[in-house]
Amino acid sequence: MGVVSLKKILAIILCVLIGINVVVAGFLFIDFQMFESPETIVYIDVVEVTSDEILLDARVDINNPNDFQLSISDFEVVSKTIDDVEIGRLFIDGGNIDSRGSKSFSVSDKFRFDGRDFNVLKNRVSARIGVNVFGFIRKTIPFEIIVVTSVDELMKSLDPPVINIIASFDRISDEGLDFSADLSVYNPNTFEFYIEQFNLDVETEKGVNVGELVIYGDVVKPKSNCNFYANGSVLFTALDAETLYFNLSGVAGGRVGGINKSVSFNTGASFEIPEISKFIFLDENVDFMIPVQFKLRLDGIHSTVGFKIYNPSNITLVGRNLLCKIIRLDNDNQTVLGSKEMKACEIQPKNRVCVKTEMIIPYTKYFSVMSGSLLPDWIILRIEGDFSISGTRQAFPISLNAYVDPHLIKSQSNSL
């Protein structure tokens, strides 16, 4: 009787356990039948690229459409090249997502190229999604998705550099008009690029080339500025122009993970031609002399006027349109007694040149009673004309005066 009762009890317990298992299994079946896959959006972005590294940014947005909480664990991103060579892993902190809630998971890290081809990256995003049933039964299912990222697409968007040119003319040398150039280069891309060289052509407003210059480049970091400096010169014929145009061209290239991309650029700036007088006698004083001889003859006063010029510069100067005038000065009144052109002269660097002319002043002009005085207060010797650089048309005017005491004319004999 006792043995039979024990068997009945054991049978009842077994039936209860089986029933519980059936009920639990049923609930589990019903639960997973009702389970909806979370809505998942994966972003794998190339944030920055240099010649050595790539910065990846991974973000996973998950929306839980279920009426129960989900938990995310073992979250990671494995990046591989197109030939399945692993280049790095990103580990993302997991967490819980409330029922009918959403959450974002993100991480960023840099991977080195190490000579591999990064044209296309395959990113395997994996995690385990856990489901809580009755608060004490936990069930997990794996999650995995492949996201392809193309670095080549990023490189196709290579934007040309933004360049500003500042030029200043410094001095005139025996080679031409020297200038200094400052190039400000901005890289608008998210990856660095290099510029091997800049080609600078200088032209006049008529398209005549008056100078060329090669400026060596360098690497320009992403979203950064870099300055390049250079010195050059333009031909003397540039001084005949009104405007000089600086045309800058070159090629900006980027190499990322075995990918080479380049973009050509061309920019320019215009500058007004400076006055050459600012540069010719920049460091030394100009030395001019106007020697004169007066001789009294029956037909008038024979005058020999000279013009001595010393060229302290390093370039050849030309005196043109030279005109000599002899002027009677009475108080503030000036009367021209005679004028005559002087021949053009070319003055070599560090040399002195003298040109002269002769003219006769009639006594009827020299002794004038109209001014109220027989003799003038002063005799003015005036030299007018233009000076320019040899081979150019741009010139700057001169007007020089020398004063002679009229009482000394009868014995005046300055050597020329």
Contacts in CASP RR format, 6 or more apart in sequence:
PFRMAT RR
TARGET T0000
AUTHOR 0000-0000-0000
METHOD contacts of the structure
MODEL  1
MGVVSLKKILAIILCVLIGINVVVAGFLFIDFQMFESPETIVYIDVVEVT
SDEILLDARVDINNPNDFQLSISDFEVVSKTIDDVEIGRLFIDGGNIDSR
GSKSFSVSDKFRFDGRDFNVLKNRVSARIGVNVFGFIRKTIPFEIIVVTS
VDELMKSLDPPVINIIASFDRISDEGLDFSADLSVYNPNTFEFYIEQFNL
DVETEKGVNVGELVIYGDVVKPKSNCNFYANGSVLFTALDAETLYFNLSG
VAGGRVGGINKSVSFNTGASFEIPEISKFIFLDENVDFMIPVQFKLRLDG
IHSTVGFKIYNPSNITLVGRNLLCKIIRLDNDNQTVLGSKEMKACEIQPK
NRVCVKTEMIIPYTKYFSVMSGSLLPDWIILRIEGDFSISGTRQAFPISL
NAYVDPHLIKSQSNSL
24 137 0 8 1.000
27 133 0 8 1.000
27 134 0 8 1.000
28 133 0 8 1.000
28 137 0 8 1.000
28 139 0 8 1.000
31 131 0 8 1.000
31 133 0 8 1.000
32 131 0 8 1.000
32 139 0 8 1.000
34 66 0 8 1.000
35 66 0 8 1.000
35 131 0 8 1.000
36 65 0 8 1.000
36 66 0 8 1.000
38 62 0 8 1.000
38 63 0 8 1.000
38 64 0 8 1.000
38 65 0 8 1.000
38 66 0 8 1.000
38 70 0 8 1.000
38 97 0 8 1.000
38 129 0 8 1.000
39 62 0 8 1.000
39 63 0 8 1.000
39 65 0 8 1.000
40 60 0 8 1.000
40 61 0 8 1.000
40 62 0 8 1.000
40 63 0 8 1.000
40 143 0 8 1.000
40 145 0 8 1.000
41 60 0 8 1.000
41 61 0 8 1.000
42 58 0 8 1.000
42 59 0 8 1.000
42 60 0 8 1.000
42 61 0 8 1.000
42 125 0 8 1.000
42 145 0 8 1.000
42 147 0 8 1.000
43 57 0 8 1.000
43 58 0 8 1.000
43 59 0 8 1.000
43 60 0 8 1.000
43 61 0 8 1.000
44 56 0 8 1.000
44 57 0 8 1.000
44 58 0 8 1.000
44 77 0 8 1.000
44 121 0 8 1.000
44 123 0 8 1.000
44 125 0 8 1.000
44 147 0 8 1.000
44 149 0 8 1.000
45 56 0 8 1.000
45 57 0 8 1.000
45 59 0 8 1.000
45 149 0 8 1.000
46 54 0 8 1.000
46 55 0 8 1.000
46 56 0 8 1.000
46 57 0 8 1.000
46 149 0 8 1.000
46 151 0 8 1.000
46 154 0 8 1.000
46 190 0 8 1.000
47 55 0 8 1.000
47 56 0 8 1.000
47 57 0 8 1.000
47 108 0 8 1.000
47 190 0 8 1.000
48 54 0 8 1.000
48 55 0 8 1.000
48 190 0 8 1.000
48 191 0 8 1.000
48 222 0 8 1.000
49 55 0 8 1.000
49 151 0 8 1.000
49 154 0 8 1.000
49 155 0 8 1.000
49 190 0 8 1.000
49 191 0 8 1.000
49 192 0 8 1.000
49 222 0 8 1.000
49 256 0 8 1.000
50 191 0 8 1.000
50 192 0 8 1.000
50 221 0 8 1.000
50 222 0 8 1.000
50 256 0 8 1.000
51 113 0 8 1.000
51 192 0 8 1.000
51 219 0 8 1.000
51 254 0 8 1.000
51 255 0 8 1.000
51 256 0 8 1.000
52 112 0 8 1.000
52 113 0 8 1.000
53 110 0 8 1.000
53 111 0 8 1.000
53 112 0 8 1.000
53 113 0 8 1.000
54 110 0 8 1.000
54 111 0 8 1.000
54 113 0 8 1.000
54 118 0 8 1.000
54 151 0 8 1.000
54 256 0 8 1.000
54 257 0 8 1.000
55 108 0 8 1.000
55 109 0 8 1.000
55 110 0 8 1.000
56 77 0 8 1.000
56 79 0 8 1.000
56 90 0 8 1.000
56 108 0 8 1.000
56 109 0 8 1.000
56 110 0 8 1.000
56 111 0 8 1.000
56 121 0 8 1.000
56 123 0 8 1.000
56 149 0 8 1.000
57 106 0 8 1.000
57 107 0 8 1.000
57 108 0 8 1.000
58 77 0 8 1.000
58 90 0 8 1.000
58 92 0 8 1.000
58 106 0 8 1.000
58 107 0 8 1.000
58 108 0 8 1.000
58 123 0 8 1.000
58 125 0 8 1.000
59 104 0 8 1.000
59 105 0 8 1.000
59 106 0 8 1.000
60 75 0 8 1.000
60 92 0 8 1.000
60 104 0 8 1.000
60 105 0 8 1.000
60 106 0 8 1.000
60 125 0 8 1.000
60 127 0 8 1.000
61 102 0 8 1.000
61 103 0 8 1.000
61 104 0 8 1.000
62 70 0 8 1.000
62 72 0 8 1.000
62 97 0 8 1.000
62 102 0 8 1.000
62 103 0 8 1.000
62 104 0 8 1.000
62 105 0 8 1.000
63 101 0 8 1.000
63 102 0 8 1.000
64 70 0 8 1.000
64 97 0 8 1.000
64 98 0 8 1.000
64 99 0 8 1.000
64 100 0 8 1.000
64 101 0 8 1.000
64 102 0 8 1.000
65 100 0 8 1.000
66 99 0 8 1.000
66 100 0 8 1.000
66 131 0 8 1.000
67 99 0 8 1.000
67 100 0 8 1.000
68 99 0 8 1.000
68 131 0 8 1.000
68 132 0 8 1.000
68 133 0 8 1.000
69 96 0 8 1.000
69 97 0 8 1.000
69 98 0 8 1.000
69 99 0 8 1.000
69 132 0 8 1.000
70 96 0 8 1.000
70 97 0 8 1.000
70 129 0 8 1.000
70 130 0 8 1.000
70 131 0 8 1.000
71 95 0 8 1.000
71 96 0 8 1.000
71 97 0 8 1.000
71 129 0 8 1.000
71 130 0 8 1.000
71 132 0 8 1.000
72 94 0 8 1.000
72 95 0 8 1.000
72 96 0 8 1.000
72 97 0 8 1.000
72 105 0 8 1.000
72 127 0 8 1.000
72 128 0 8 1.000
72 129 0 8 1.000
72 130 0 8 1.000
73 94 0 8 1.000
73 95 0 8 1.000
73 127 0 8 1.000
73 128 0 8 1.000
73 130 0 8 1.000
73 140 0 8 1.000
74 126 0 8 1.000
74 127 0 8 1.000
74 128 0 8 1.000
75 91 0 8 1.000
75 92 0 8 1.000
75 93 0 8 1.000
75 94 0 8 1.000
75 105 0 8 1.000
75 126 0 8 1.000
75 127 0 8 1.000
76 89 0 8 1.000
76 90 0 8 1.000
76 91 0 8 1.000
76 92 0 8 1.000
76 125 0 8 1.000
76 126 0 8 1.000
76 127 0 8 1.000
77 89 0 8 1.000
77 90 0 8 1.000
77 92 0 8 1.000
77 107 0 8 1.000
77 123 0 8 1.000
77 124 0 8 1.000
77 125 0 8 1.000
78 86 0 8 1.000
78 88 0 8 1.000
78 89 0 8 1.000
78 123 0 8 1.000
78 124 0 8 1.000
78 126 0 8 1.000
79 86 0 8 1.000
79 87 0 8 1.000
79 88 0 8 1.000
79 89 0 8 1.000
79 90 0 8 1.000
79 111 0 8 1.000
79 121 0 8 1.000
79 122 0 8 1.000
79 123 0 8 1.000
80 86 0 8 1.000
80 87 0 8 1.000
80 121 0 8 1.000
80 122 0 8 1.000
80 123 0 8 1.000
80 124 0 8 1.000
81 87 0 8 1.000
81 116 0 8 1.000
81 117 0 8 1.000
81 118 0 8 1.000
81 120 0 8 1.000
81 121 0 8 1.000
81 122 0 8 1.000
82 117 0 8 1.000
82 119 0 8 1.000
82 120 0 8 1.000
82 121 0 8 1.000
82 122 0 8 1.000
83 117 0 8 1.000
84 122 0 8 1.000
85 116 0 8 1.000
87 111 0 8 1.000
87 112 0 8 1.000
87 114 0 8 1.000
87 116 0 8 1.000
87 118 0 8 1.000
87 121 0 8 1.000
88 109 0 8 1.000
88 111 0 8 1.000
90 107 0 8 1.000
90 108 0 8 1.000
90 109 0 8 1.000
91 107 0 8 1.000
92 105 0 8 1.000
92 106 0 8 1.000
92 107 0 8 1.000
92 127 0 8 1.000
93 105 0 8 1.000
93 107 0 8 1.000
94 105 0 8 1.000
94 127 0 8 1.000
95 103 0 8 1.000
95 105 0 8 1.000
97 103 0 8 1.000
113 256 0 8 1.000
113 257 0 8 1.000
113 258 0 8 1.000
115 257 0 8 1.000
115 258 0 8 1.000
116 257 0 8 1.000
117 257 0 8 1.000
117 258 0 8 1.000
117 259 0 8 1.000
118 151 0 8 1.000
118 256 0 8 1.000
118 257 0 8 1.000
118 258 0 8 1.000
118 259 0 8 1.000
119 150 0 8 1.000
119 151 0 8 1.000
119 152 0 8 1.000
119 257 0 8 1.000
119 258 0 8 1.000
119 259 0 8 1.000
120 148 0 8 1.000
120 149 0 8 1.000
120 150 0 8 1.000
120 151 0 8 1.000
120 152 0 8 1.000
121 148 0 8 1.000
121 149 0 8 1.000
121 150 0 8 1.000
121 151 0 8 1.000
122 146 0 8 1.000
122 147 0 8 1.000
122 148 0 8 1.000
123 146 0 8 1.000
123 147 0 8 1.000
123 148 0 8 1.000
123 149 0 8 1.000
124 144 0 8 1.000
124 145 0 8 1.000
124 146 0 8 1.000
125 144 0 8 1.000
125 145 0 8 1.000
125 146 0 8 1.000
125 147 0 8 1.000
126 142 0 8 1.000
126 143 0 8 1.000
126 144 0 8 1.000
126 145 0 8 1.000
127 142 0 8 1.000
127 143 0 8 1.000
127 144 0 8 1.000
128 140 0 8 1.000
128 141 0 8 1.000
128 142 0 8 1.000
128 143 0 8 1.000
129 140 0 8 1.000
129 141 0 8 1.000
129 142 0 8 1.000
129 143 0 8 1.000
130 138 0 8 1.000
130 139 0 8 1.000
130 140 0 8 1.000
130 141 0 8 1.000
131 138 0 8 1.000
131 139 0 8 1.000
131 140 0 8 1.000
131 141 0 8 1.000
132 138 0 8 1.000
133 139 0 8 1.000
151 256 0 8 1.000
151 257 0 8 1.000
151 259 0 8 1.000
152 259 0 8 1.000
154 190 0 8 1.000
154 191 0 8 1.000
154 256 0 8 1.000
155 191 0 8 1.000
155 254 0 8 1.000
155 256 0 8 1.000
155 259 0 8 1.000
155 261 0 8 1.000
156 261 0 8 1.000
157 189 0 8 1.000
158 189 0 8 1.000
158 193 0 8 1.000
158 252 0 8 1.000
158 253 0 8 1.000
158 254 0 8 1.000
158 261 0 8 1.000
158 262 0 8 1.000
158 263 0 8 1.000
159 188 0 8 1.000
159 189 0 8 1.000
159 263 0 8 1.000
160 252 0 8 1.000
160 263 0 8 1.000
160 264 0 8 1.000
160 265 0 8 1.000
161 185 0 8 1.000
161 186 0 8 1.000
161 187 0 8 1.000
161 188 0 8 1.000
161 193 0 8 1.000
161 195 0 8 1.000
161 220 0 8 1.000
161 252 0 8 1.000
161 265 0 8 1.000
162 185 0 8 1.000
162 186 0 8 1.000
162 188 0 8 1.000
163 183 0 8 1.000
163 184 0 8 1.000
163 185 0 8 1.000
163 186 0 8 1.000
163 248 0 8 1.000
163 265 0 8 1.000
163 267 0 8 1.000
164 183 0 8 1.000
164 184 0 8 1.000
164 269 0 8 1.000
165 181 0 8 1.000
165 182 0 8 1.000
165 183 0 8 1.000
165 246 0 8 1.000
165 248 0 8 1.000
165 267 0 8 1.000
165 268 0 8 1.000
165 269 0 8 1.000
166 181 0 8 1.000
166 182 0 8 1.000
166 184 0 8 1.000
167 179 0 8 1.000
167 180 0 8 1.000
167 181 0 8 1.000
167 182 0 8 1.000
167 246 0 8 1.000
167 269 0 8 1.000
167 271 0 8 1.000
168 179 0 8 1.000
168 180 0 8 1.000
169 177 0 8 1.000
169 178 0 8 1.000
169 179 0 8 1.000
169 271 0 8 1.000
169 274 0 8 1.000
169 279 0 8 1.000
170 178 0 8 1.000
170 179 0 8 1.000
170 180 0 8 1.000
170 231 0 8 1.000
171 177 0 8 1.000
171 178 0 8 1.000
171 279 0 8 1.000
171 282 0 8 1.000
172 178 0 8 1.000
172 276 0 8 1.000
172 279 0 8 1.000
172 280 0 8 1.000
172 313 0 8 1.000
172 314 0 8 1.000
172 315 0 8 1.000
172 389 0 8 1.000
173 233 0 8 1.000
173 314 0 8 1.000
173 315 0 8 1.000
174 314 0 8 1.000
174 315 0 8 1.000
174 349 0 8 1.000
175 233 0 8 1.000
176 233 0 8 1.000
176 234 0 8 1.000
176 235 0 8 1.000
176 236 0 8 1.000
176 238 0 8 1.000
176 315 0 8 1.000
177 233 0 8 1.000
177 234 0 8 1.000
177 236 0 8 1.000
177 238 0 8 1.000
177 239 0 8 1.000
177 274 0 8 1.000
177 279 0 8 1.000
178 231 0 8 1.000
178 232 0 8 1.000
178 233 0 8 1.000
179 231 0 8 1.000
179 232 0 8 1.000
179 233 0 8 1.000
179 234 0 8 1.000
180 229 0 8 1.000
180 230 0 8 1.000
180 231 0 8 1.000
180 232 0 8 1.000
181 200 0 8 1.000
181 213 0 8 1.000
181 215 0 8 1.000
181 229 0 8 1.000
181 230 0 8 1.000
181 231 0 8 1.000
181 232 0 8 1.000
181 246 0 8 1.000
182 227 0 8 1.000
182 228 0 8 1.000
182 229 0 8 1.000
183 198 0 8 1.000
183 215 0 8 1.000
183 227 0 8 1.000
183 228 0 8 1.000
183 229 0 8 1.000
183 230 0 8 1.000
183 248 0 8 1.000
184 225 0 8 1.000
184 226 0 8 1.000
184 227 0 8 1.000
185 195 0 8 1.000
185 220 0 8 1.000
185 225 0 8 1.000
185 226 0 8 1.000
185 227 0 8 1.000
185 228 0 8 1.000
186 220 0 8 1.000
186 224 0 8 1.000
186 225 0 8 1.000
187 193 0 8 1.000
187 220 0 8 1.000
187 221 0 8 1.000
187 222 0 8 1.000
187 223 0 8 1.000
187 224 0 8 1.000
187 225 0 8 1.000
187 226 0 8 1.000
187 252 0 8 1.000
188 223 0 8 1.000
189 222 0 8 1.000
189 223 0 8 1.000
190 222 0 8 1.000
190 223 0 8 1.000
191 222 0 8 1.000
191 254 0 8 1.000
191 256 0 8 1.000
192 219 0 8 1.000
192 220 0 8 1.000
192 221 0 8 1.000
192 222 0 8 1.000
192 254 0 8 1.000
193 219 0 8 1.000
193 220 0 8 1.000
193 252 0 8 1.000
193 253 0 8 1.000
193 254 0 8 1.000
194 217 0 8 1.000
194 218 0 8 1.000
194 219 0 8 1.000
194 220 0 8 1.000
194 252 0 8 1.000
194 253 0 8 1.000
194 254 0 8 1.000
194 255 0 8 1.000
195 217 0 8 1.000
195 218 0 8 1.000
195 220 0 8 1.000
195 250 0 8 1.000
195 251 0 8 1.000
195 252 0 8 1.000
195 253 0 8 1.000
196 216 0 8 1.000
196 217 0 8 1.000
196 251 0 8 1.000
197 214 0 8 1.000
197 215 0 8 1.000
197 216 0 8 1.000
197 217 0 8 1.000
197 250 0 8 1.000
198 214 0 8 1.000
198 215 0 8 1.000
198 216 0 8 1.000
198 217 0 8 1.000
198 228 0 8 1.000
198 248 0 8 1.000
198 249 0 8 1.000
198 250 0 8 1.000
199 212 0 8 1.000
199 213 0 8 1.000
199 214 0 8 1.000
199 248 0 8 1.000
199 249 0 8 1.000
199 250 0 8 1.000
200 212 0 8 1.000
200 213 0 8 1.000
200 214 0 8 1.000
200 215 0 8 1.000
200 230 0 8 1.000
200 246 0 8 1.000
200 247 0 8 1.000
200 248 0 8 1.000
201 209 0 8 1.000
201 211 0 8 1.000
201 212 0 8 1.000
201 246 0 8 1.000
201 247 0 8 1.000
201 249 0 8 1.000
202 209 0 8 1.000
202 210 0 8 1.000
202 211 0 8 1.000
202 212 0 8 1.000
202 213 0 8 1.000
202 234 0 8 1.000
202 238 0 8 1.000
202 244 0 8 1.000
202 245 0 8 1.000
202 246 0 8 1.000
202 247 0 8 1.000
203 209 0 8 1.000
203 210 0 8 1.000
203 244 0 8 1.000
203 245 0 8 1.000
203 247 0 8 1.000
204 210 0 8 1.000
204 238 0 8 1.000
204 240 0 8 1.000
204 241 0 8 1.000
204 242 0 8 1.000
204 243 0 8 1.000
204 244 0 8 1.000
204 245 0 8 1.000
205 241 0 8 1.000
205 242 0 8 1.000
205 243 0 8 1.000
205 245 0 8 1.000
206 241 0 8 1.000
207 245 0 8 1.000
208 237 0 8 1.000
208 241 0 8 1.000
210 234 0 8 1.000
210 235 0 8 1.000
210 237 0 8 1.000
210 238 0 8 1.000
210 241 0 8 1.000
210 244 0 8 1.000
211 233 0 8 1.000
211 234 0 8 1.000
211 235 0 8 1.000
211 238 0 8 1.000
213 230 0 8 1.000
213 232 0 8 1.000
215 228 0 8 1.000
215 230 0 8 1.000
216 228 0 8 1.000
217 228 0 8 1.000
218 226 0 8 1.000
218 228 0 8 1.000
220 226 0 8 1.000
220 252 0 8 1.000
234 244 0 8 1.000
236 315 0 8 1.000
236 389 0 8 1.000
236 390 0 8 1.000
236 391 0 8 1.000
236 392 0 8 1.000
237 391 0 8 1.000
237 392 0 8 1.000
238 244 0 8 1.000
238 273 0 8 1.000
239 273 0 8 1.000
239 276 0 8 1.000
239 389 0 8 1.000
239 392 0 8 1.000
239 393 0 8 1.000
239 394 0 8 1.000
240 392 0 8 1.000
240 393 0 8 1.000
240 394 0 8 1.000
241 273 0 8 1.000
242 272 0 8 1.000
242 273 0 8 1.000
243 270 0 8 1.000
243 271 0 8 1.000
243 272 0 8 1.000
243 273 0 8 1.000
244 270 0 8 1.000
244 271 0 8 1.000
244 272 0 8 1.000
244 273 0 8 1.000
245 268 0 8 1.000
245 269 0 8 1.000
245 270 0 8 1.000
246 268 0 8 1.000
246 269 0 8 1.000
246 270 0 8 1.000
246 271 0 8 1.000
247 266 0 8 1.000
247 267 0 8 1.000
247 268 0 8 1.000
248 266 0 8 1.000
248 267 0 8 1.000
248 268 0 8 1.000
249 264 0 8 1.000
249 265 0 8 1.000
249 266 0 8 1.000
249 267 0 8 1.000
250 264 0 8 1.000
250 265 0 8 1.000
250 266 0 8 1.000
251 262 0 8 1.000
251 263 0 8 1.000
251 264 0 8 1.000
251 265 0 8 1.000
252 262 0 8 1.000
252 263 0 8 1.000
252 264 0 8 1.000
252 265 0 8 1.000
253 260 0 8 1.000
253 261 0 8 1.000
253 262 0 8 1.000
253 263 0 8 1.000
254 260 0 8 1.000
254 261 0 8 1.000
254 262 0 8 1.000
255 261 0 8 1.000
273 394 0 8 1.000
275 396 0 8 1.000
276 388 0 8 1.000
276 389 0 8 1.000
276 392 0 8 1.000
276 394 0 8 1.000
276 395 0 8 1.000
276 396 0 8 1.000
277 396 0 8 1.000
280 313 0 8 1.000
280 315 0 8 1.000
280 317 0 8 1.000
280 387 0 8 1.000
280 389 0 8 1.000
280 396 0 8 1.000
281 312 0 8 1.000
281 313 0 8 1.000
283 312 0 8 1.000
284 312 0 8 1.000
284 313 0 8 1.000
285 312 0 8 1.000
286 310 0 8 1.000
286 312 0 8 1.000
287 308 0 8 1.000
287 309 0 8 1.000
287 310 0 8 1.000
287 312 0 8 1.000
287 352 0 8 1.000
288 307 0 8 1.000
288 308 0 8 1.000
288 309 0 8 1.000
288 310 0 8 1.000
288 383 0 8 1.000
288 400 0 8 1.000
289 307 0 8 1.000
289 308 0 8 1.000
290 305 0 8 1.000
290 306 0 8 1.000
290 307 0 8 1.000
290 308 0 8 1.000
290 381 0 8 1.000
290 383 0 8 1.000
290 400 0 8 1.000
290 402 0 8 1.000
291 305 0 8 1.000
291 306 0 8 1.000
291 308 0 8 1.000
291 414 0 8 1.000
291 415 0 8 1.000
291 416 0 8 1.000
292 303 0 8 1.000
292 304 0 8 1.000
292 305 0 8 1.000
292 306 0 8 1.000
292 381 0 8 1.000
292 402 0 8 1.000
292 404 0 8 1.000
292 412 0 8 1.000
292 414 0 8 1.000
293 303 0 8 1.000
293 304 0 8 1.000
293 412 0 8 1.000
293 413 0 8 1.000
293 414 0 8 1.000
293 415 0 8 1.000
293 416 0 8 1.000
294 301 0 8 1.000
294 302 0 8 1.000
294 303 0 8 1.000
294 404 0 8 1.000
294 409 0 8 1.000
294 410 0 8 1.000
294 412 0 8 1.000
294 413 0 8 1.000
295 301 0 8 1.000
295 302 0 8 1.000
295 304 0 8 1.000
295 413 0 8 1.000
296 302 0 8 1.000
296 409 0 8 1.000
296 410 0 8 1.000
297 360 0 8 1.000
299 360 0 8 1.000
299 362 0 8 1.000
300 360 0 8 1.000
300 361 0 8 1.000
300 362 0 8 1.000
300 363 0 8 1.000
300 366 0 8 1.000
301 360 0 8 1.000
301 361 0 8 1.000
301 363 0 8 1.000
301 366 0 8 1.000
301 409 0 8 1.000
302 358 0 8 1.000
302 360 0 8 1.000
303 326 0 8 1.000
303 358 0 8 1.000
303 359 0 8 1.000
303 360 0 8 1.000
303 361 0 8 1.000
304 356 0 8 1.000
304 357 0 8 1.000
304 358 0 8 1.000
304 416 0 8 1.000
305 324 0 8 1.000
305 326 0 8 1.000
305 356 0 8 1.000
305 357 0 8 1.000
305 358 0 8 1.000
305 359 0 8 1.000
305 381 0 8 1.000
306 324 0 8 1.000
306 354 0 8 1.000
306 355 0 8 1.000
306 356 0 8 1.000
306 357 0 8 1.000
306 416 0 8 1.000
307 322 0 8 1.000
307 324 0 8 1.000
307 342 0 8 1.000
307 354 0 8 1.000
307 355 0 8 1.000
307 356 0 8 1.000
307 383 0 8 1.000
308 352 0 8 1.000
308 353 0 8 1.000
308 354 0 8 1.000
309 317 0 8 1.000
309 319 0 8 1.000
309 345 0 8 1.000
309 347 0 8 1.000
309 352 0 8 1.000
309 353 0 8 1.000
309 354 0 8 1.000
310 347 0 8 1.000
310 351 0 8 1.000
310 352 0 8 1.000
311 317 0 8 1.000
311 347 0 8 1.000
311 348 0 8 1.000
311 349 0 8 1.000
311 350 0 8 1.000
311 351 0 8 1.000
311 352 0 8 1.000
311 353 0 8 1.000
312 350 0 8 1.000
313 349 0 8 1.000
314 349 0 8 1.000
314 350 0 8 1.000
315 349 0 8 1.000
315 389 0 8 1.000
315 390 0 8 1.000
316 346 0 8 1.000
316 347 0 8 1.000
316 348 0 8 1.000
316 349 0 8 1.000
316 389 0 8 1.000
316 390 0 8 1.000
317 346 0 8 1.000
317 347 0 8 1.000
317 387 0 8 1.000
317 388 0 8 1.000
317 389 0 8 1.000
317 390 0 8 1.000
318 344 0 8 1.000
318 345 0 8 1.000
318 346 0 8 1.000
318 347 0 8 1.000
318 387 0 8 1.000
318 388 0 8 1.000
318 389 0 8 1.000
318 390 0 8 1.000
318 391 0 8 1.000
319 344 0 8 1.000
319 345 0 8 1.000
319 346 0 8 1.000
319 347 0 8 1.000
319 385 0 8 1.000
319 386 0 8 1.000
319 387 0 8 1.000
319 388 0 8 1.000
320 344 0 8 1.000
320 385 0 8 1.000
320 386 0 8 1.000
320 387 0 8 1.000
320 388 0 8 1.000
320 395 0 8 1.000
321 344 0 8 1.000
321 384 0 8 1.000
321 385 0 8 1.000
321 386 0 8 1.000
322 341 0 8 1.000
322 342 0 8 1.000
322 343 0 8 1.000
322 344 0 8 1.000
322 345 0 8 1.000
322 355 0 8 1.000
322 383 0 8 1.000
322 384 0 8 1.000
322 385 0 8 1.000
323 339 0 8 1.000
323 340 0 8 1.000
323 341 0 8 1.000
323 342 0 8 1.000
323 383 0 8 1.000
323 384 0 8 1.000
323 385 0 8 1.000
324 339 0 8 1.000
324 340 0 8 1.000
324 341 0 8 1.000
324 342 0 8 1.000
324 357 0 8 1.000
324 359 0 8 1.000
324 381 0 8 1.000
324 382 0 8 1.000
324 383 0 8 1.000
325 336 0 8 1.000
325 338 0 8 1.000
325 339 0 8 1.000
325 380 0 8 1.000
325 381 0 8 1.000
325 382 0 8 1.000
325 383 0 8 1.000
325 384 0 8 1.000
326 336 0 8 1.000
326 337 0 8 1.000
326 338 0 8 1.000
326 339 0 8 1.000
326 359 0 8 1.000
326 361 0 8 1.000
326 379 0 8 1.000
326 380 0 8 1.000
326 381 0 8 1.000
326 382 0 8 1.000
327 334 0 8 1.000
327 335 0 8 1.000
327 336 0 8 1.000
327 337 0 8 1.000
327 379 0 8 1.000
327 380 0 8 1.000
327 381 0 8 1.000
327 382 0 8 1.000
328 334 0 8 1.000
328 335 0 8 1.000
328 336 0 8 1.000
328 337 0 8 1.000
328 365 0 8 1.000
328 366 0 8 1.000
328 368 0 8 1.000
328 371 0 8 1.000
328 376 0 8 1.000
328 379 0 8 1.000
328 380 0 8 1.000
329 376 0 8 1.000
329 377 0 8 1.000
329 378 0 8 1.000
329 379 0 8 1.000
329 380 0 8 1.000
329 403 0 8 1.000
330 371 0 8 1.000
330 372 0 8 1.000
330 373 0 8 1.000
330 376 0 8 1.000
330 377 0 8 1.000
331 377 0 8 1.000
333 371 0 8 1.000
334 380 0 8 1.000
335 365 0 8 1.000
335 368 0 8 1.000
335 371 0 8 1.000
337 361 0 8 1.000
337 365 0 8 1.000
337 366 0 8 1.000
337 379 0 8 1.000
338 359 0 8 1.000
338 361 0 8 1.000
338 365 0 8 1.000
339 359 0 8 1.000
340 357 0 8 1.000
340 358 0 8 1.000
340 359 0 8 1.000
341 357 0 8 1.000
342 355 0 8 1.000
342 356 0 8 1.000
342 357 0 8 1.000
342 383 0 8 1.000
343 355 0 8 1.000
345 353 0 8 1.000
345 355 0 8 1.000
346 353 0 8 1.000
346 390 0 8 1.000
347 353 0 8 1.000
354 416 0 8 1.000
356 416 0 8 1.000
366 376 0 8 1.000
367 374 0 8 1.000
367 375 0 8 1.000
368 374 0 8 1.000
368 376 0 8 1.000
375 406 0 8 1.000
375 407 0 8 1.000
376 406 0 8 1.000
377 406 0 8 1.000
378 403 0 8 1.000
378 404 0 8 1.000
378 405 0 8 1.000
378 406 0 8 1.000
379 403 0 8 1.000
379 404 0 8 1.000
379 405 0 8 1.000
379 406 0 8 1.000
379 409 0 8 1.000
380 401 0 8 1.000
380 402 0 8 1.000
380 403 0 8 1.000
380 404 0 8 1.000
381 401 0 8 1.000
381 402 0 8 1.000
381 403 0 8 1.000
381 404 0 8 1.000
382 399 0 8 1.000
382 400 0 8 1.000
382 401 0 8 1.000
382 402 0 8 1.000
383 398 0 8 1.000
383 399 0 8 1.000
383 400 0 8 1.000
384 397 0 8 1.000
384 398 0 8 1.000
384 399 0 8 1.000
384 400 0 8 1.000
385 397 0 8 1.000
385 398 0 8 1.000
385 399 0 8 1.000
386 395 0 8 1.000
386 396 0 8 1.000
386 397 0 8 1.000
386 398 0 8 1.000
387 395 0 8 1.000
387 396 0 8 1.000
387 398 0 8 1.000
388 394 0 8 1.000
388 395 0 8 1.000
388 396 0 8 1.000
404 412 0 8 1.000
END
